[in-house]
Amino acid sequence: MTTSETKLRMKLLVDTKAKRVLFAEADKSFVDFLFHILSLPVATVIRLIKEKGMSYGCLPELYDSVENLDDTYIQSKDLLLKPKSSVTGISSIPFLSISDVPATQKTIYGCSNSNIYSQCRSCYSDSSNARCTHCRNSMSRMLTYVAPPGASEAVAAPKGFVKDVVTYVVMDNMVVKPMSTISSITLLNKFNVKDVGFLQEVEVNFGMEEALKLLKASFESKTVLTSVFMSI
């Protein structure tokens, strides 16, 4: 199943009278996704929202300014428009493709000058837009990375951020806590629920579309789950 087809199942506790989501009962996969948001560069968030035609302040205009600027005036667009996530080596996070997480090995480029005796052979870059310091040709020749001995025996990447030992409760404002019977009762008291007859457990799907809605809502609202799911 591809990332775009991935669907998580979640249970929401909804106050049907107030028309709001009180909290969600979620497993490790959803919490890993939420925590992964913290590692996303701002430019990545803007690009994702733009691709879905969503409006988000004036930052998209700043993004467009860089995108539309001629290469004569800017060093490397990719550094700004497609920055790398600060978190690497983490696997099994749902919707991981929404970020620009780099591979465990970098792509290295050499000078396009094919003269093997040239000083250009000593120039390397991780950007194909860079210019050779000797001949000013583009650094567009992709080089082959050779792993050191024993690299294949490396320890497997950790799976996500939280441990798969409990169910988690995710509040409407994205506060995350381990779930327990006592904590659930405490939450109902916190919300000042007078009539439990208005409370309804709703099971929903959470996929790529909902992930992007949640990403946008998290920058605009204190009632993120309500914004995402009560409009469905």
C-alpha positions in Angstrom: 0.0 0.0 0.0 1.4 3.4 -1.0 1.7 6.4 1.4 -1.2 8.1 -0.5 -3.4 5.1 0.1 -2.5 4.6 3.8 -5.4 4.9 6.1 -5.2 4.8 9.9 -8.3 4.0 12.0 -9.0 6.3 14.9 -11.7 6.7 17.6 -13.0 10.1 18.4 -15.1 11.1 21.4 -17.5 13.7 20.1 -19.7 16.1 22.0 -22.7 16.2 19.6 -24.4 19.0 21.4 -21.3 21.3 21.3 -20.3 19.9 17.9 -16.7 19.4 18.9 -14.2 16.6 19.2 -13.2 16.2 22.8 -10.2 13.9 22.2 -9.1 11.0 20.0 -8.0 7.5 21.0 -4.9 6.8 18.9 -2.2 4.3 18.5 1.5 4.7 18.0 1.2 5.3 14.2 -0.8 8.5 14.6 1.3 9.8 17.4 4.4 9.2 15.4 2.9 11.2 12.6 2.1 14.1 14.9 5.6 14.2 16.4 7.1 14.0 13.0 5.4 17.3 12.1 7.9 19.0 14.6 10.8 18.1 12.3 9.3 19.5 9.1 11.0 22.7 7.7 8.6 25.6 7.2 9.2 25.6 3.4 8.0 21.9 3.3 4.8 22.8 5.1 4.2 25.7 2.8 4.8 23.6 -0.4 2.5 20.9 0.8 -0.3 23.3 1.5 0.2 25.1 -1.8 0.0 21.8 -3.7 -3.5 21.2 -2.3 -4.6 24.7 -3.1 -5.0 25.7 0.5 -4.5 29.3 1.7 -2.0 30.0 4.4 -1.2 33.7 5.2 1.5 35.4 3.1 4.3 32.8 3.4 3.2 31.1 0.1 3.9 34.4 -1.6 7.4 34.4 -0.1 7.8 30.8 -1.3 6.7 31.9 -4.8 9.2 34.8 -4.8 12.1 32.3 -4.4 10.6 29.9 -6.9 10.1 32.6 -9.6 13.5 34.3 -9.0 15.9 33.8 -11.9 19.0 31.7 -11.2 21.1 34.8 -11.9 20.0 36.2 -8.5 20.0 33.2 -6.2 22.6 30.7 -5.2 20.5 27.5 -4.8 16.7 27.4 -4.8 16.6 23.8 -3.5 18.2 24.9 -0.2 15.2 27.1 0.5 12.4 25.4 -1.3 13.3 21.8 -0.5 15.1 21.8 2.8 15.9 18.6 4.5 14.2 17.5 7.7 16.3 17.7 10.9 15.3 14.1 11.8 16.9 11.3 9.9 17.2 7.5 10.3 13.7 7.1 11.6 11.5 4.5 9.8 7.9 3.4 9.8 6.2 6.8 10.1 2.9 7.1 8.3 2.8 9.7 5.6 6.6 10.1 5.7 6.5 11.2 2.1 5.0 14.5 3.1 8.5 15.6 4.2 11.8 15.9 2.4 13.6 13.5 4.6 16.9 12.7 2.9 18.2 9.2 2.3 20.8 7.8 4.7 23.5 8.6 2.1 23.9 11.9 0.3 24.0 12.4 -3.4 27.4 13.8 -4.3 28.2 15.7 -7.4 31.4 16.5 -9.2 32.4 19.1 -11.8 31.1 18.4 -15.3 34.5 19.0 -16.7 35.6 15.6 -18.0 39.3 16.3 -18.0 40.7 13.8 -15.5 43.9 15.8 -15.0 42.0 19.0 -14.1 42.0 20.6 -10.7 38.2 20.4 -11.0 38.5 16.7 -9.9 39.0 17.9 -6.3 35.7 19.8 -6.2 32.6 18.1 -4.8 29.2 19.3 -3.7 25.9 17.9 -2.5 24.0 20.3 -4.9 23.9 19.9 -8.7 23.3 23.7 -8.9 26.7 24.6 -7.4 29.6 25.9 -9.6 33.1 24.5 -9.7 35.5 26.9 -8.0 38.2 26.3 -10.7 36.3 26.4 -14.1 32.9 27.6 -13.0 31.2 24.7 -14.8 28.1 23.2 -13.1 28.6 20.4 -10.5 26.2 18.2 -12.4 28.2 14.9 -12.6 26.7 12.5 -10.2 29.3 10.4 -8.3 28.9 6.9 -7.0 28.9 6.5 -3.2 30.9 3.5 -1.9 30.0 2.5 1.6 32.8 1.6 4.0 33.4 -2.0 5.1 30.8 -3.2 7.6 28.2 -0.5 6.7 25.7 -3.2 5.7 25.8 -4.5 9.3 24.6 -1.2 10.7 21.9 -1.2 13.4 18.4 -0.9 12.0 16.7 2.5 12.2 14.4 3.1 15.1 10.7 2.7 14.2 9.0 6.0 14.9 9.2 8.1 18.0 7.0 6.6 20.7 6.9 3.1 22.0 4.0 0.7 21.1 3.1 -0.1 24.7 -0.1 1.9 25.3 -3.0 3.7 23.6 -2.6 7.4 23.5 -5.1 10.2 23.9 -4.8 13.2 21.6 -6.6 16.3 22.6 -8.3 18.7 20.3 -5.4 21.1 20.7 -2.9 18.2 19.9 -1.7 17.6 23.5 -0.7 13.9 23.6 -0.7 11.7 26.7 -0.8 8.0 27.5 -4.4 6.9 27.9 -6.0 5.2 31.0 -9.4 4.8 32.5 -8.6 7.4 35.1 -7.3 9.9 32.6 -10.5 9.5 30.5 -12.7 10.3 33.5 -10.5 13.3 34.4 -10.9 14.6 30.9 -14.7 14.4 31.0 -14.6 16.5 34.2 -12.2 18.9 32.6 -14.6 19.5 29.7 -17.4 20.0 32.2 -19.6 17.3 30.5 -23.0 17.4 32.2 -24.9 14.9 30.0 -22.9 11.9 28.7 -25.9 11.2 26.5 -24.6 13.8 24.1 -21.2 12.0 23.8 -20.7 9.8 20.8 -17.8 7.5 19.9 -17.0 7.9 16.2 -14.5 5.8 14.2 -12.8 7.7 11.4 -10.2 7.1 8.7 -7.1 9.2 8.7 -5.3 9.4 5.4 -3.1 11.8 3.4 -5.9 14.2 2.8 -6.7 14.4 6.5 -3.0 14.6 7.3 -2.6 17.8 5.2 -5.7 19.3 6.7 -4.4 18.7 10.2 -1.0 20.1 9.2 -2.7 23.4 8.1 -5.1 23.5 11.0 -2.3 23.1 13.5 -1.0 26.5 12.5 -4.3 28.2 12.6 -6.5 26.7 15.4 -6.6 25.4 18.9 -9.3 23.0 18.0 -7.5 20.9 15.3 -9.4 17.7 15.5 -12.7 19.5 15.4 -11.5 21.5 12.3 -10.4 18.3 10.5 -13.2 15.8 11.4 -16.3 17.8 12.2 -16.4 19.2 8.6 -16.4 15.7 7.1 
